[in-house]
Amino acid sequence: MHEEFMEHAIRLSLEKMREGHGGPFGCVVVKDGKILSEGWNSVLAKNDPTAHAEMEAIRKACDALGNFQLTGCTIYASCEPCPMCLGAIYWARPDAVYFAAARNDAAEAGFDDSFIYDEIPLPVEKRKLAMIPLMRSEACEVFTEWKKNPDKTLY
């Protein structure tokens, strides 16, 4: 059954790439043996750098479930998730992720995320993109209020 879901994700990657939506990436979210949502790279179609296949599939699945977590779900991605998608996947908390192509396969096709992986562990002052702290104490006041709120939903 895993192969069937992965075939679907790969088929989406090919079809939607050919239709001009964006890069060759597809994804499905499965729950209880059925496809709950599907996504494909829509970066070009939506002019949205976050419209990756996994992000699109996660958004649709959470909407369908009425929940911000994908507990009990499995993600099938046509390629190893990029750092952004990987972060979203961890936040969504699915049970497992299956992927087909590896990140080095994507890099060979022109989708190289290694610069992001290299930047993440660096201190903010050493990153290539200017990361400038500003108004920390004011922002931390909001966190203080959040911590005191007895009705907050932790996630």
FIKOLVEX-172121 format. One record per residue: residue in three letters; residue number from 1; z, x, y of N, C-alpha, C in turn. Coordinates in pm, whole numbers, padded with zeros to 5 digits. Layout:
FIKOLVEX-172121
pt res: ALA, n: NUM, nc3: Z, nc1: X, nc2: Y, cac3: Z, cac1: X, cac2: Y, cc3: Z, cc1: X, cc2: Y;
...
end
This chain:
FIKOLVEX-172121
pt res: MET, n: 1, nc3: 00000, nc1: 00082, nc2: -00119, cac3: 00000, cac1: 00000, cac2: 00000, cc3: 00000, cc1: 00087, cc2: 00127;
pt res: HIS, n: 2, nc3: 00066, nc1: 00203, nc2: 00120, cac3: 00067, cac1: 00291, cac2: 00237, cc3: -00074, cc1: 00330, cc2: 00277;
pt res: GLU, n: 3, nc3: -00159, nc1: 00357, nc2: 00177, cac3: -00297, cac1: 00396, cac2: 00207, cc3: -00372, cc1: 00285, cc2: 00277;
pt res: GLU, n: 4, nc3: -00346, nc1: 00162, nc2: 00240, cac3: -00413, cac1: 00046, cac2: 00302, cc3: -00379, cc1: 00039, cc2: 00451;
pt res: PHE, n: 5, nc3: -00254, nc1: 00058, nc2: 00485, cac3: -00213, cac1: 00053, cac2: 00626, cc3: -00268, cc1: 00172, cc2: 00704;
pt res: MET, n: 6, nc3: -00269, nc1: 00289, nc2: 00639, cac3: -00324, cac1: 00406, cac2: 00706, cc3: -00475, cc1: 00391, cc2: 00726;
pt res: GLU, n: 7, nc3: -00543, nc1: 00338, nc2: 00627, cac3: -00687, cac1: 00312, cac2: 00642, cc3: -00713, cc1: 00221, cc2: 00762;
pt res: HIS, n: 8, nc3: -00628, nc1: 00121, nc2: 00781, cac3: -00641, cac1: 00030, cac2: 00894, cc3: -00625, cc1: 00107, cc2: 01026;
pt res: ALA, n: 9, nc3: -00525, nc1: 00192, nc2: 01034, cac3: -00502, cac1: 00271, cac2: 01156, cc3: -00621, cc1: 00363, cc2: 01184;
pt res: ILE, n: 10, nc3: -00673, nc1: 00427, nc2: 01080, cac3: -00788, cac1: 00517, cac2: 01097, cc3: -00911, cc1: 00438, cc2: 01138;
pt res: ARG, n: 11, nc3: -00931, nc1: 00322, nc2: 01078, cac3: -01045, cac1: 00237, cac2: 01113, cc3: -01037, cc1: 00195, cc2: 01261;
pt res: LEU, n: 12, nc3: -00917, nc1: 00159, nc2: 01307, cac3: -00899, cac1: 00125, cac2: 01449, cc3: -00936, cc1: 00244, cc2: 01538;
pt res: SER, n: 13, nc3: -00894, nc1: 00363, nc2: 01497, cac3: -00922, cac1: 00481, cac2: 01578, cc3: -01072, cc1: 00501, cc2: 01596;
pt res: LEU, n: 14, nc3: -01148, nc1: 00480, nc2: 01490, cac3: -01293, cac1: 00499, cac2: 01495, cc3: -01361, cc1: 00387, cc2: 01574;
pt res: GLU, n: 15, nc3: -01327, nc1: 00262, nc2: 01542, cac3: -01391, cac1: 00148, cac2: 01609, cc3: -01366, cc1: 00148, cc2: 01759;
pt res: LYS, n: 16, nc3: -01242, nc1: 00166, nc2: 01798, cac3: -01208, cac1: 00157, cac2: 01941, cc3: -01258, cc1: 00279, cc2: 02018;
pt res: MET, n: 17, nc3: -01265, nc1: 00396, nc2: 01953, cac3: -01326, cac1: 00512, cac2: 02016, cc3: -01473, cc1: 00484, cc2: 02043;
pt res: ARG, n: 18, nc3: -01542, nc1: 00430, nc2: 01943, cac3: -01684, cac1: 00399, cac2: 01958, cc3: -01708, cc1: 00294, cc2: 02067;
pt res: GLU, n: 19, nc3: -01613, nc1: 00204, nc2: 02085, cac3: -01624, cac1: 00101, cac2: 02189, cc3: -01592, cc1: 00154, cc2: 02328;
pt res: GLY, n: 20, nc3: -01543, nc1: 00278, nc2: 02337, cac3: -01516, cac1: 00339, cac2: 02465, cc3: -01379, cc1: 00313, cc2: 02524;
pt res: HIS, n: 21, nc3: -01284, nc1: 00272, nc2: 02441, cac3: -01149, cac1: 00244, cac2: 02491, cc3: -01074, cc1: 00372, cc2: 02529;
pt res: GLY, n: 22, nc3: -01100, nc1: 00478, nc2: 02454, cac3: -01029, cac1: 00605, cac2: 02477, cc3: -01048, cc1: 00695, cc2: 02358;
pt res: GLY, n: 23, nc3: -00955, nc1: 00787, nc2: 02340, cac3: -00963, cac1: 00884, cac2: 02232, cc3: -00952, cc1: 00822, cc2: 02094;
pt res: PRO, n: 24, nc3: -00978, nc1: 00903, nc2: 01991, cac3: -00983, cac1: 00855, cac2: 01853, cc3: -00846, cc1: 00844, cc2: 01787;
pt res: PHE, n: 25, nc3: -00769, nc1: 00745, nc2: 01831, cac3: -00633, cac1: 00728, cac2: 01778, cc3: -00606, cc1: 00581, cc2: 01752;
pt res: GLY, n: 26, nc3: -00549, nc1: 00551, nc2: 01635, cac3: -00513, cac1: 00415, cac2: 01600, cc3: -00374, cc1: 00411, cc2: 01538;
pt res: CYS, n: 27, nc3: -00313, nc1: 00294, nc2: 01542, cac3: -00176, cac1: 00280, cac2: 01492, cc3: -00149, cc1: 00137, cc2: 01452;
pt res: VAL, n: 28, nc3: -00072, nc1: 00119, nc2: 01347, cac3: -00023, cac1: -00014, cac2: 01311, cc3: 00127, cc1: -00006, cc2: 01284;
pt res: VAL, n: 29, nc3: 00194, nc1: -00115, nc2: 01316, cac3: 00336, cac1: -00130, cac2: 01286, cc3: 00345, cc1: -00237, cc2: 01177;
pt res: VAL, n: 30, nc3: 00417, nc1: -00204, nc2: 01070, cac3: 00427, cac1: -00291, cac2: 00953, cc3: 00572, cc1: -00332, cc2: 00932;
pt res: LYS, n: 31, nc3: 00590, nc1: -00459, nc2: 00901, cac3: 00723, cac1: -00511, cac2: 00867, cc3: 00707, cc1: -00605, cc2: 00748;
pt res: ASP, n: 32, nc3: 00791, nc1: -00588, nc2: 00650, cac3: 00789, cac1: -00673, cac2: 00531, cc3: 00651, cc1: -00677, cc2: 00465;
pt res: GLY, n: 33, nc3: 00583, nc1: -00562, nc2: 00463, cac3: 00455, cac1: -00553, cac2: 00395, cc3: 00337, cc1: -00614, cc2: 00469;
pt res: LYS, n: 34, nc3: 00356, nc1: -00652, nc2: 00595, cac3: 00249, cac1: -00713, cac2: 00674, cc3: 00235, cc1: -00640, cc2: 00807;
pt res: ILE, n: 35, nc3: 00112, nc1: -00634, nc2: 00856, cac3: 00089, cac1: -00571, cac2: 00986, cc3: 00144, cc1: -00663, cc2: 01095;
pt res: LEU, n: 36, nc3: 00238, nc1: -00609, nc2: 01169, cac3: 00302, cac1: -00682, cac2: 01279, cc3: 00224, cc1: -00663, cc2: 01408;
pt res: SER, n: 37, nc3: 00173, nc1: -00541, nc2: 01428, cac3: 00094, cac1: -00514, cac2: 01548, cc3: 00002, cc1: -00398, cc2: 01522;
pt res: GLU, n: 38, nc3: -00098, nc1: -00388, nc2: 01607, cac3: -00188, cac1: -00273, cac2: 01601, cc3: -00213, cc1: -00224, cc2: 01742;
pt res: GLY, n: 39, nc3: -00245, nc1: -00097, nc2: 01752, cac3: -00274, cac1: -00037, cac2: 01881, cc3: -00378, cc1: 00071, cc2: 01865;
pt res: TRP, n: 40, nc3: -00445, nc1: 00100, nc2: 01973, cac3: -00544, cac1: 00206, cac2: 01975, cc3: -00539, cc1: 00270, cc2: 02111;
pt res: ASN, n: 41, nc3: -00592, nc1: 00388, nc2: 02121, cac3: -00590, cac1: 00458, cac2: 02248, cc3: -00677, cc1: 00381, cc2: 02348;
pt res: SER, n: 42, nc3: -00614, nc1: 00338, nc2: 02458, cac3: -00683, cac1: 00262, cac2: 02563, cc3: -00671, cc1: 00332, cc2: 02697;
pt res: VAL, n: 43, nc3: -00652, nc1: 00462, nc2: 02695, cac3: -00632, cac1: 00539, cac2: 02819, cc3: -00748, cc1: 00517, cc2: 02914;
pt res: LEU, n: 44, nc3: -00871, nc1: 00527, nc2: 02866, cac3: -00987, cac1: 00512, cac2: 02952, cc3: -01010, cc1: 00367, cc2: 02993;
pt res: ALA, n: 45, nc3: -00994, nc1: 00276, nc2: 02901, cac3: -01016, cac1: 00134, cac2: 02929, cc3: -00917, cc1: 00079, cc2: 03031;
pt res: LYS, n: 46, nc3: -00795, nc1: 00129, nc2: 03027, cac3: -00688, cac1: 00078, cac2: 03115, cc3: -00656, cc1: 00170, cc2: 03231;
pt res: ASN, n: 47, nc3: -00719, nc1: 00288, nc2: 03234, cac3: -00683, cac1: 00389, cac2: 03334, cc3: -00532, cc1: 00411, cc2: 03335;
pt res: ASP, n: 48, nc3: -00478, nc1: 00426, nc2: 03215, cac3: -00333, cac1: 00438, cac2: 03196, cc3: -00305, cc1: 00553, cc2: 03100;
pt res: PRO, n: 49, nc3: -00248, nc1: 00663, nc2: 03149, cac3: -00223, cac1: 00777, cac2: 03061, cc3: -00119, cc1: 00749, cc2: 02952;
pt res: THR, n: 50, nc3: -00046, nc1: 00639, nc2: 02963, cac3: 00052, cac1: 00606, cac2: 02860, cc3: -00003, cc1: 00509, cc2: 02756;
pt res: ALA, n: 51, nc3: -00127, nc1: 00470, nc2: 02766, cac3: -00186, cac1: 00371, cac2: 02675, cc3: -00234, cc1: 00437, cc2: 02545;
pt res: HIS, n: 52, nc3: -00145, nc1: 00512, nc2: 02483, cac3: -00174, cac1: 00573, cac2: 02354, cc3: -00159, cc1: 00467, cc2: 02245;
pt res: ALA, n: 53, nc3: -00220, nc1: 00492, nc2: 02131, cac3: -00219, cac1: 00396, cac2: 02021, cc3: -00077, cc1: 00356, cc2: 01981;
pt res: GLU, n: 54, nc3: 00011, nc1: 00455, nc2: 01966, cac3: 00148, cac1: 00426, cac2: 01924, cc3: 00223, cc1: 00345, cc2: 02029;
pt res: MET, n: 55, nc3: 00204, nc1: 00381, nc2: 02155, cac3: 00272, cac1: 00309, cac2: 02264, cc3: 00228, cc1: 00163, cc2: 02267;
pt res: GLU, n: 56, nc3: 00098, nc1: 00141, nc2: 02252, cac3: 00045, cac1: 00005, cac2: 02254, cc3: 00098, cc1: -00075, cc2: 02134;
pt res: ALA, n: 57, nc3: 00098, nc1: -00014, nc2: 02017, cac3: 00146, cac1: -00084, cac2: 01897, cc3: 00295, cc1: -00113, cc2: 01906;
pt res: ILE, n: 58, nc3: 00372, nc1: -00018, nc2: 01958, cac3: 00516, cac1: -00039, cac2: 01973, cc3: 00544, cc1: -00153, cc2: 02070;
pt res: ARG, n: 59, nc3: 00476, nc1: -00155, nc2: 02184, cac3: 00496, cac1: -00262, cac2: 02283, cc3: 00468, cc1: -00399, cc2: 02222;
pt res: LYS, n: 60, nc3: 00356, nc1: -00409, nc2: 02150, cac3: 00318, cac1: -00537, cac2: 02089, cc3: 00418, cc1: -00578, cc2: 01980;
pt res: ALA, n: 61, nc3: 00461, nc1: -00481, nc2: 01899, cac3: 00555, cac1: -00513, cac2: 01791, cc3: 00689, cc1: -00560, cc2: 01847;
pt res: CYS, n: 62, nc3: 00739, nc1: -00491, nc2: 01948, cac3: 00867, cac1: -00532, cac2: 02008, cc3: 00855, cc1: -00670, cc2: 02070;
pt res: ASP, n: 63, nc3: 00742, nc1: -00697, nc2: 02133, cac3: 00720, cac1: -00830, cac2: 02191, cc3: 00719, cc1: -00936, cc2: 02081;
pt res: ALA, n: 64, nc3: 00650, nc1: -00907, nc2: 01970, cac3: 00643, cac1: -01002, cac2: 01859, cc3: 00780, cc1: -01027, cc2: 01797;
pt res: LEU, n: 65, nc3: 00862, nc1: -00923, nc2: 01790, cac3: 00996, cac1: -00936, cac2: 01732, cc3: 01099, cc1: -00991, cc2: 01830;
pt res: GLY, n: 66, nc3: 01066, nc1: -00983, nc2: 01960, cac3: 01165, cac1: -01022, cac2: 02060, cc3: 01283, cc1: -00927, cc2: 02061;
pt res: ASN, n: 67, nc3: 01255, nc1: -00798, nc2: 02035, cac3: 01360, cac1: -00699, cac2: 02026, cc3: 01307, cc1: -00565, cc2: 02074;
pt res: PHE, n: 68, nc3: 01395, nc1: -00481, nc2: 02127, cac3: 01352, cac1: -00350, cac2: 02176, cc3: 01358, cc1: -00243, cc2: 02068;
pt res: GLN, n: 69, nc3: 01392, nc1: -00282, nc2: 01946, cac3: 01397, cac1: -00186, cac2: 01836, cc3: 01312, cc1: -00235, cc2: 01720;
pt res: LEU, n: 70, nc3: 01262, nc1: -00139, nc2: 01644, cac3: 01175, cac1: -00169, cac2: 01530, cc3: 01243, cc1: -00141, cc2: 01397;
pt res: THR, n: 71, nc3: 01371, nc1: -00174, nc2: 01389, cac3: 01445, cac1: -00159, cac2: 01265, cc3: 01376, cc1: -00240, cc2: 01155;
pt res: GLY, n: 72, nc3: 01359, nc1: -00179, nc2: 01039, cac3: 01293, cac1: -00247, cac2: 00929, cc3: 01141, cc1: -00235, cc2: 00932;
pt res: CYS, n: 73, nc3: 01090, nc1: -00163, nc2: 01029, cac3: 00945, cac1: -00146, cac2: 01044, cc3: 00902, cc1: -00004, cc2: 01005;
pt res: THR, n: 74, nc3: 00776, nc1: 00008, nc2: 00974, cac3: 00714, cac1: 00137, cac2: 00946, cc3: 00592, cc1: 00152, cc2: 01036;
pt res: ILE, n: 75, nc3: 00574, nc1: 00271, nc2: 01090, cac3: 00460, cac1: 00300, cac2: 01177, cc3: 00360, cc1: 00385, cc2: 01100;
pt res: TYR, n: 76, nc3: 00234, nc1: 00349, nc2: 01111, cac3: 00124, cac1: 00425, cac2: 01053, cc3: 00033, cc1: 00467, cc2: 01167;
pt res: ALA, n: 77, nc3: 00021, nc1: 00597, nc2: 01190, cac3: -00059, cac1: 00651, cac2: 01300, cc3: -00170, cc1: 00738, cc2: 01244;
pt res: SER, n: 78, nc3: -00288, nc1: 00726, nc2: 01303, cac3: -00401, cac1: 00804, cac2: 01254, cc3: -00384, cc1: 00953, cc2: 01282;
pt res: CYS, n: 79, nc3: -00290, nc1: 00987, nc2: 01369, cac3: -00264, cac1: 01127, cac2: 01401, cc3: -00114, cc1: 01146, cc2: 01428;
pt res: GLU, n: 80, nc3: -00066, nc1: 01265, nc2: 01405, cac3: 00073, cac1: 01298, cac2: 01436, cc3: 00100, cc1: 01263, cc2: 01582;
pt res: PRO, n: 81, nc3: 00206, nc1: 01188, nc2: 01611, cac3: 00232, cac1: 01144, cac2: 01748, cc3: 00254, cc1: 01259, cc2: 01846;
pt res: CYS, n: 82, nc3: 00202, nc1: 01240, nc2: 01967, cac3: 00222, cac1: 01336, cac2: 02075, cc3: 00368, cc1: 01330, cc2: 02122;
pt res: PRO, n: 83, nc3: 00411, nc1: 01419, nc2: 02208, cac3: 00551, cac1: 01417, cac2: 02253, cc3: 00594, cc1: 01285, cc2: 02318;
pt res: MET, n: 84, nc3: 00507, nc1: 01224, nc2: 02398, cac3: 00543, cac1: 01096, cac2: 02461, cc3: 00563, cc1: 00989, cc2: 02355;
pt res: CYS, n: 85, nc3: 00467, nc1: 00978, nc2: 02264, cac3: 00476, cac1: 00876, cac2: 02160, cc3: 00592, cc1: 00903, cc2: 02065;
pt res: LEU, n: 86, nc3: 00615, nc1: 01029, nc2: 02036, cac3: 00727, cac1: 01064, cac2: 01949, cc3: 00859, cc1: 01020, cc2: 02012;
pt res: GLY, n: 87, nc3: 00874, nc1: 01042, nc2: 02142, cac3: 00993, cac1: 00996, cac2: 02212, cc3: 01008, cc1: 00845, cc2: 02203;
pt res: ALA, n: 88, nc3: 00899, nc1: 00773, nc2: 02226, cac3: 00903, cac1: 00626, cac2: 02218, cc3: 00938, cc1: 00580, cc2: 02076;
pt res: ILE, n: 89, nc3: 00884, nc1: 00650, nc2: 01978, cac3: 00912, cac1: 00614, cac2: 01839, cc3: 01060, cc1: 00632, cc2: 01808;
pt res: TYR, n: 90, nc3: 01117, nc1: 00743, nc2: 01851, cac3: 01261, cac1: 00763, cac2: 01829, cc3: 01343, cc1: 00655, cc2: 01899;
pt res: TRP, n: 91, nc3: 01305, nc1: 00617, nc2: 02020, cac3: 01378, cac1: 00510, cac2: 02091, cc3: 01364, cc1: 00377, cc2: 02018;
pt res: ALA, n: 92, nc3: 01247, nc1: 00351, nc2: 01959, cac3: 01223, cac1: 00224, cac2: 01891, cc3: 01294, cc1: 00216, cc2: 01755;
pt res: ARG, n: 93, nc3: 01326, nc1: 00329, nc2: 01698, cac3: 01402, cac1: 00338, cac2: 01573, cc3: 01339, cc1: 00267, cc2: 01452;
pt res: PRO, n: 94, nc3: 01211, nc1: 00296, nc2: 01422, cac3: 01156, cac1: 00242, cac2: 01297, cc3: 01219, cc1: 00314, cc2: 01179;
pt res: ASP, n: 95, nc3: 01195, nc1: 00262, nc2: 01060, cac3: 01250, cac1: 00324, cac2: 00940, cc3: 01174, cc1: 00451, cc2: 00901;
pt res: ALA, n: 96, nc3: 01043, nc1: 00454, nc2: 00927, cac3: 00961, cac1: 00569, cac2: 00889, cc3: 00833, cc1: 00572, cc2: 00970;
pt res: VAL, n: 97, nc3: 00772, nc1: 00690, nc2: 00974, cac3: 00642, cac1: 00709, cac2: 01039, cc3: 00553, cc1: 00785, cc2: 00942;
pt res: TYR, n: 98, nc3: 00436, nc1: 00731, nc2: 00915, cac3: 00333, cac1: 00800, cac2: 00838, cc3: 00223, cc1: 00839, cc2: 00935;
pt res: PHE, n: 99, nc3: 00168, nc1: 00959, nc2: 00921, cac3: 00057, cac1: 00998, cac2: 01006, cc3: -00048, cc1: 01069, cc2: 00922;
pt res: ALA, n: 100, nc3: -00172, nc1: 01063, nc2: 00968, cac3: -00284, cac1: 01122, cac2: 00893, cc3: -00314, cc1: 01262, cc2: 00945;
pt res: ALA, n: 101, nc3: -00394, nc1: 01273, nc2: 01051, cac3: -00427, cac1: 01405, cac2: 01105, cc3: -00304, cc1: 01468, cc2: 01169;
pt res: ALA, n: 102, nc3: -00302, nc1: 01602, nc2: 01170, cac3: -00190, cac1: 01675, cac2: 01230, cc3: -00221, cc1: 01708, cc2: 01376;
pt res: ARG, n: 103, nc3: -00119, nc1: 01750, nc2: 01449, cac3: -00140, cac1: 01779, cac2: 01591, cc3: -00236, cc1: 01895, cc2: 01613;
pt res: ASN, n: 104, nc3: -00243, nc1: 01989, nc2: 01520, cac3: -00341, cac1: 02097, cac2: 01536, cc3: -00483, cc1: 02046, cc2: 01515;
pt res: ASP, n: 105, nc3: -00501, nc1: 01941, nc2: 01433, cac3: -00633, cac1: 01879, cac2: 01418, cc3: -00675, cc1: 01815, cc2: 01550;
pt res: ALA, n: 106, nc3: -00580, nc1: 01748, nc2: 01615, cac3: -00608, cac1: 01686, cac2: 01745, cc3: -00640, cc1: 01793, cc2: 01848;
pt res: ALA, n: 107, nc3: -00568, nc1: 01904, nc2: 01845, cac3: -00591, cac1: 02013, cac2: 01940, cc3: -00733, cc1: 02068, cc2: 01924;
pt res: GLU, n: 108, nc3: -00778, nc1: 02082, nc2: 01801, cac3: -00913, cac1: 02132, cac2: 01776, cc3: -01019, cc1: 02036, cc2: 01830;
pt res: ALA, n: 109, nc3: -00984, nc1: 01908, nc2: 01843, cac3: -01077, cac1: 01807, cac2: 01896, cc3: -01065, cc1: 01793, cc2: 02048;
pt res: GLY, n: 110, nc3: -00976, nc1: 01872, nc2: 02109, cac3: -00961, cac1: 01867, cac2: 02254, cc3: -00838, cc1: 01795, cc2: 02304;
pt res: PHE, n: 111, nc3: -00753, nc1: 01752, nc2: 02214, cac3: -00629, cac1: 01681, cac2: 02251, cc3: -00510, cc1: 01771, cc2: 02220;
pt res: ASP, n: 112, nc3: -00492, nc1: 01873, nc2: 02303, cac3: -00390, cac1: 01974, cac2: 02279, cc3: -00265, cc1: 01946, cc2: 02361;
pt res: ASP, n: 113, nc3: -00158, nc1: 01912, nc2: 02292, cac3: -00030, cac1: 01882, cac2: 02357, cc3: 00067, cc1: 01999, cc2: 02354;
pt res: SER, n: 114, nc3: 00020, nc1: 02115, nc2: 02311, cac3: 00112, cac1: 02229, cac2: 02296, cc3: 00178, cc1: 02267, cc2: 02428;
pt res: PHE, n: 115, nc3: 00108, nc1: 02248, nc2: 02540, cac3: 00170, cac1: 02283, cac2: 02668, cc3: 00292, cc1: 02197, cc2: 02695;
pt res: ILE, n: 116, nc3: 00293, nc1: 02073, nc2: 02649, cac3: 00410, cac1: 01986, cac2: 02668, cc3: 00523, cc1: 02033, cc2: 02577;
pt res: TYR, n: 117, nc3: 00491, nc1: 02060, nc2: 02451, cac3: 00594, cac1: 02111, cac2: 02360, cc3: 00656, cc1: 02240, cc2: 02414;
pt res: ASP, n: 118, nc3: 00574, nc1: 02324, nc2: 02478, cac3: 00624, cac1: 02449, cac2: 02535, cc3: 00712, cc1: 02426, cc2: 02657;
pt res: GLU, n: 119, nc3: 00684, nc1: 02324, nc2: 02734, cac3: 00758, cac1: 02296, cac2: 02857, cc3: 00894, cc1: 02230, cc2: 02832;
pt res: ILE, n: 120, nc3: 00904, nc1: 02146, nc2: 02733, cac3: 01025, cac1: 02067, cac2: 02709, cc3: 01152, cc1: 02150, cc2: 02699;
pt res: PRO, n: 121, nc3: 01154, nc1: 02260, nc2: 02624, cac3: 01280, cac1: 02334, cac2: 02613, cc3: 01316, cc1: 02420, cc2: 02735;
pt res: LEU, n: 122, nc3: 01223, nc1: 02434, nc2: 02829, cac3: 01249, cac1: 02519, cac2: 02945, cc3: 01346, cc1: 02453, cc2: 03042;
pt res: PRO, n: 123, nc3: 01429, nc1: 02531, nc2: 03109, cac3: 01511, cac1: 02475, cac2: 03217, cc3: 01417, cc1: 02416, cc2: 03324;
pt res: VAL, n: 124, nc3: 01459, nc1: 02310, nc2: 03392, cac3: 01371, cac1: 02242, cac2: 03486, cc3: 01312, cc1: 02336, cc2: 03590;
pt res: GLU, n: 125, nc3: 01389, nc1: 02435, nc2: 03633, cac3: 01339, cac1: 02526, cac2: 03737, cc3: 01230, cc1: 02621, cc2: 03687;
pt res: LYS, n: 126, nc3: 01211, nc1: 02629, nc2: 03556, cac3: 01109, cac1: 02719, cac2: 03501, cc3: 00983, cc1: 02646, cc2: 03454;
pt res: ARG, n: 127, nc3: 00980, nc1: 02515, nc2: 03470, cac3: 00863, cac1: 02439, cac2: 03425, cc3: 00748, cc1: 02454, cc2: 03523;
pt res: LYS, n: 128, nc3: 00627, nc1: 02441, nc2: 03471, cac3: 00508, cac1: 02454, cac2: 03555, cc3: 00494, cc1: 02339, cc2: 03653;
pt res: LEU, n: 129, nc3: 00539, nc1: 02221, nc2: 03615, cac3: 00540, cac1: 02105, cac2: 03704, cc3: 00670, cc1: 02108, cc2: 03782;
pt res: ALA, n: 130, nc3: 00661, nc1: 02103, nc2: 03914, cac3: 00782, cac1: 02108, cac2: 03998, cc3: 00875, cc1: 01993, cc2: 03962;
pt res: MET, n: 131, nc3: 00996, nc1: 02026, nc2: 03925, cac3: 01100, cac1: 01929, cac2: 03891, cc3: 01214, cc1: 01955, cc2: 03988;
pt res: ILE, n: 132, nc3: 01229, nc1: 01867, nc2: 04088, cac3: 01319, cac1: 01895, cac2: 04200, cc3: 01433, cc1: 01793, cc2: 04203;
pt res: PRO, n: 133, nc3: 01556, nc1: 01837, nc2: 04177, cac3: 01670, cac1: 01745, cac2: 04183, cc3: 01689, cc1: 01692, cc2: 04325;
pt res: LEU, n: 134, nc3: 01724, nc1: 01564, nc2: 04335, cac3: 01743, cac1: 01501, cac2: 04465, cc3: 01834, cc1: 01380, cc2: 04450;
pt res: MET, n: 135, nc3: 01939, nc1: 01372, nc2: 04529, cac3: 02032, cac1: 01260, cac2: 04539, cc3: 02104, cc1: 01228, cc2: 04406;
pt res: ARG, n: 136, nc3: 02149, nc1: 01332, nc2: 04338, cac3: 02216, cac1: 01315, cac2: 04210, cc3: 02342, cc1: 01229, cc2: 04222;
pt res: SER, n: 137, nc3: 02427, nc1: 01256, nc2: 04321, cac3: 02554, cac1: 01183, cac2: 04329, cc3: 02530, cc1: 01034, cc2: 04349;
pt res: GLU, n: 138, nc3: 02430, nc1: 00998, nc2: 04427, cac3: 02400, cac1: 00856, cac2: 04447, cc3: 02353, cc1: 00790, cc2: 04318;
pt res: ALA, n: 139, nc3: 02271, nc1: 00862, nc2: 04243, cac3: 02223, cac1: 00808, cac2: 04115, cc3: 02337, cc1: 00797, cc2: 04014;
pt res: CYS, n: 140, nc3: 02428, nc1: 00892, nc2: 04017, cac3: 02541, cac1: 00891, cac2: 03924, cc3: 02638, cc1: 00776, cc2: 03953;
pt res: GLU, n: 141, nc3: 02641, nc1: 00728, nc2: 04076, cac3: 02722, cac1: 00611, cac2: 04109, cc3: 02675, cc1: 00490, cc2: 04030;
pt res: VAL, n: 142, nc3: 02546, nc1: 00478, nc2: 04009, cac3: 02492, cac1: 00368, cac2: 03930, cc3: 02536, cc1: 00382, cc2: 03785;
pt res: PHE, n: 143, nc3: 02536, nc1: 00504, nc2: 03732, cac3: 02586, cac1: 00526, cac2: 03596, cc3: 02734, cc1: 00489, cc2: 03585;
pt res: THR, n: 144, nc3: 02810, nc1: 00518, nc2: 03687, cac3: 02953, cac1: 00483, cac2: 03687, cc3: 02970, cc1: 00332, cc2: 03675;
pt res: GLU, n: 145, nc3: 02889, nc1: 00259, nc2: 03750, cac3: 02897, cac1: 00113, cac2: 03742, cc3: 02853, cc1: 00065, cc2: 03604;
pt res: TRP, n: 146, nc3: 02748, nc1: 00126, nc2: 03549, cac3: 02701, cac1: 00090, cac2: 03416, cc3: 02812, cc1: 00108, cc2: 03313;
pt res: LYS, n: 147, nc3: 02883, nc1: 00220, nc2: 03318, cac3: 02989, cac1: 00248, cac2: 03221, cc3: 03101, cc1: 00145, cc2: 03230;
pt res: LYS, n: 148, nc3: 03125, nc1: 00090, nc2: 03348, cac3: 03232, cac1: -00008, cac2: 03366, cc3: 03192, cc1: -00149, cc2: 03326;
pt res: ASN, n: 149, nc3: 03064, nc1: -00174, nc2: 03310, cac3: 03015, cac1: -00308, cac2: 03281, cc3: 03047, cc1: -00348, cc2: 03138;
pt res: PRO, n: 150, nc3: 03135, nc1: -00446, nc2: 03117, cac3: 03172, cac1: -00485, cac2: 02981, cc3: 03061, cc1: -00564, cc2: 02910;
pt res: ASP, n: 151, nc3: 02963, nc1: -00613, nc2: 02984, cac3: 02857, cac1: -00696, cac2: 02926, cc3: 02728, cc1: -00620, cc2: 02897;
pt res: LYS, n: 152, nc3: 02732, nc1: -00487, nc2: 02907, cac3: 02610, cac1: -00410, cac2: 02888, cc3: 02567, cc1: -00411, cc2: 02741;
pt res: THR, n: 153, nc3: 02436, nc1: -00398, nc2: 02722, cac3: 02379, cac1: -00386, cac2: 02589, cc3: 02342, cc1: -00240, cc2: 02569;
pt res: LEU, n: 154, nc3: 02407, nc1: -00177, nc2: 02473, cac3: 02376, cac1: -00036, cac2: 02445, cc3: 02249, cc1: -00026, cc2: 02363;
pt res: TYR, n: 155, nc3: 02173, nc1: 00075, nc2: 02391, cac3: 02052, cac1: 00102, cac2: 02314, cc3: 02024, cc1: 00250, cc2: 02309;
end
